[in-house]
Amino acid sequence: MKKYLYIIVVLLMYSCEDVIDVDLNTIEPKLVVDASLNWFKNTTGNDQEIKLTLTAPYFDNEIPPATGAQVTVSNTGGDLFVFTEESNTGIYKNNTFVPQINETYNLEIIYQSEIYNATETLKSVVDIDFVEQNDEGGFSGDETELKAFYTDPADEENYYFFEFLNDIPEVPSLEIYDDQFTNGNQIFGFFTEEELETGDLVTIRNYGVSERFYEFMFILLQQNSTDGGGPFQTQPATVRGNCINTSNPDNFPLGYFRVSEATELIYTVQ
């Protein structure tokens, strides 16, 4: 029995040294638009930035920036806001943006002789009323749960995008909500983390968003949930945002152009 066990262990050790080359299909890089213009309450909202990158192969460690683009945002009154790139980083900034609730904005990107457009309306958001903490949350009863309460305005349709930021998770926790069944009531955004400790800071942000962005994020979060399988599982479909390539529709971009009023609360874990 010991002899057989030894042979199996040796075979496993040597088999692990084999290198397997995976021949993956490749396509031309697509433009990825990260254009979230956020007007935080009690600020002017003048300083904004838009980030443009390109898709890259799965095993690449770096995401290439989309440099040399012309990026502008305009409103219905004809005001034009030019976004200037910072040192070939793919990050385009503007410090004269004028946010206005319910105003419609148009994004135009000219990149490699192709024109990309998107239109979105700046949606308002209510303040976060208070945060409630529960230290016995989760299935195991040892996770810290936070509920960020807010009061939904009555007699209007609202959509919310919550972002919870903390040093523990590698990526922010994102949640979306609508008021279909909670119109005019006090409700909450929800966050849970097992490793939170007393004194930790959690930044809670709530953005007012459009119905179209809500639907976009709903599909995106569903595909990236823990039930969505491993990294090599085929996704049901490519999630397209509101940006279109008017020059070459087949070469569609990824990402979304969003314009939101936002509120922020920094919570200290008790």
N, C-alpha and C positions, 0 to 999 in steps of 0.2 A: 504494500500500500504506500509506503514512504517513497519507494522507487518511482511509482507512477506520479505521485504528487510532485516530486522533484522535476521530472520530465515536463510536466505541465507548466510549472513555474518558469523553467528555462525557455520554453517555447513562447510564453507570453512576453518575457523580457526581450527576446530578440525580435519578436514581431512588432513591438512598439517602435523599433528603430527604422521601419520602412517609411519612406516619404511618399505621400500620395499627392500628385499634382491634379488639381481640379480645373478642368477646362470649362470656364464660364463664358456664357454669351456676353458680348459687349455691344453697346449702342453709343451713338453720339451723345455727349453730355447735354443735359437739359438745363435751362435756367431755373433757379430756385429763388422765389421772391419771398423775403421776410420783411413785410411792410406793415408794421403795426404802429399807427400814430396814436399815442395815448395822451390824453389831456387830464392829468391828475388834478384833483380838486385843490384849490388854493394856490395854483401855479398859473403862469401865463400860457403854458403849452406851446411856447414859441420854438423850443429846442426839440427837434425830431430827427430821427435817423432811419434809414432803410438799408437793409443788408441784402446783397445779391451774391449768390454762390452758384456753383455748378454741381450737378450730380457726379458721383465718382464710383468706381468699382467697390464692391462690398468690402474687400480686404484692405483697401487703401486706408492709411492712417490719417491723411490730411484731406480737408475739404477745400477745393480750389475756389478762390474768389472770382467773381465775374467783374473784371476791371474794365475801365474805359467806356462805361455806359453813360448815356444822358438820361437823367432822372428828373422828372418834374411832377408836381401835384397842382391842380387848379380847382377852383370852386365855381359855383354857378354865376358868381358876380364877375368872373373874368380875371380874378387875382391869380397870379402864377408864382409858385414857390419852387425855386430851383434847388436841387439837392446836389451838393458838390462832394466828390469822392475824396477820401483821406488817404493819400500816399499809396495808391494801388492796393488797398485792402478789401475792396468790394463793399465798404461801408460809406454810404452817402448821407451827408448831413445838411440840415437847414436850420437857421436860428431866427427866422422871421415868420414861421407858420402861424396862421390865425385860426384857432379852433372855434367852431360855433355849433351849438346843439341843433340837430336836424338839418344841418347843411350837407349838401352832397358834394363829394370830392372825386376827382378823376386822376388816376395815376397813369403816367405815360413813361415807358422805358424804351429807349432805343439802344439796342445791343446787337452788335455785329450786323448792322444794316437791317435788322428786323424790329418791328414796332409791337410793343406789348401794352395793353390797356386794361384798366380795372376801375370800377366805380363803386363807391360805398358811401353810406350816410353815417354821420357822427351821432351815436346813440348815447343818451344820458344814463346815469346810474345813481342809485341811492347810496347813502353812507352805510357803513357797517355799524350797527347799534352797539353790540357787545359780543364778547367771546365767552363761551361756556366750555369748561374743561372736565373731562371724565378720564380718570386714571385706570379704570377697569374695563376698557373697551376691547374690541376685537373678539375673535373666536376663543382665544386662549384666556381672555380676561386680564391681560397684562400690557395692553397697548394704551397709549395716550391718545384720546380722541379730542378734537377741537371742533366746536360748532360756531361758525361766524354768523350771527343773526343779522338780518336786514329786513326792512319793511317794504314790501312790494307795493307800488302805487296802484290804486284802484282804477278801474274803468280804462285801462290801457294795456296793450300787449307788450310784455317785456321779456328780454332774453339776457342771461348773465353768463359771464365767463370768469371763473375763479382760478386764481393761481396762488399756491402755497409754496413758499420758498424757505428752505432750511439747509444748514450745512451738512446734514446727515444724508439725505437722498442725493444721488448723482444728478437727477433731473427734477425739475419742479413737479409738484402734484397738480394736475389740471382737472377741473370739474366744470360742467355746464348745466344750467338750469333754465327752465322756462316757467311761466306763471299760469299755465293752462288750468291747473287745479288748485292754485294757491293765490289767485289774484286778490290783491288788497290785504293779504295776511302777512304776518311776520314769519319768515322761514329762515333757513340757514344753509351756508356752504359747509361741507364736511371734509375733515382731514384727520388721518390717523397715522401714527408712526410709533413703532415698538421701542425705538432707542432714544426717544426724547427724554431729557432729564431736566430737573429743576434749574431754572436760570437760562435755558436755551431760548433763543429768539426765533420766532416764526413770523415771516413777513406775509401778510394776507392781502391780496389785491383782488378787487372785483371790478370787472369791466362791463359796461353796457354794450351789447352787440346786436347785430341784425339777425333776423330769422335765418338768412342764408348762411351766415357764419356759424350760427348754432347748428344747423344741419351738417355743414362741412365738418365741424369739430366732432359732432356725434359719430359720424362714420369713421373719422380718423381715430378717435379714441377706442371705438369698438375693434378696429383692426389691430390696434397696438395693445389690447388688453392682455392679461395673463392667460386668457383662454384662447388666444389667437394662434398658438403653436409656436414652434421654434423659428429661428431666423431664416431657415431655408424653406419654410412653408409658403406656398403660393398664396398671395392675397387675392380676395375675390375680385377686386378691381382697383385701378389707379384712382386715387382720390384727387379730383381736380378742384381747384379753388375758383375764385372769380376773375383770375387774370387770363386773358386770351391773347393769342398772337394774331394780330390783324393782318400781318404780312404773309404768314405761312401757318394757317390753322393747325396743320398736322404736327408742327413743332411746338406743341403747347407747353407752357411753363408749369412748374409746380409751385405750391405756396398760396398765399392769400394776402389781399390788401384789406386791412381792417382799420377803422377810425372809431375811437371810443373815448368817452369820458370814463375816468377811473378813480377809484378810491383806494387808499392804502392804510393798513393798520399793522403796527409791529407789536406782536404779543409776546410777553415773557412767560414761559412755562412755569407754573406754580409748583 
